[in-house]
């Protein structure tokens, strides 16, 4: 499984704390049925990330020029 939110060190720590492992490309490995139960907290975090429109806004060219 791959989450849309960036995989930060904090999220990596949470994945490992949940007893899951990260595979190639920072995908969460679900190799056992019981791993689905361990996803609850991570999915809740991913949903909160997706609900925040600020995470998906692109900077406009005019705001990039103003910041220089």
ABEGO torsion letter per residue (X at the ends): XBBABBBBAAAAAAAAAAGBBBBBGGBBBBABAAAAAAAAAAAAAAAAAAABAAAABBBBAAAAAAAX
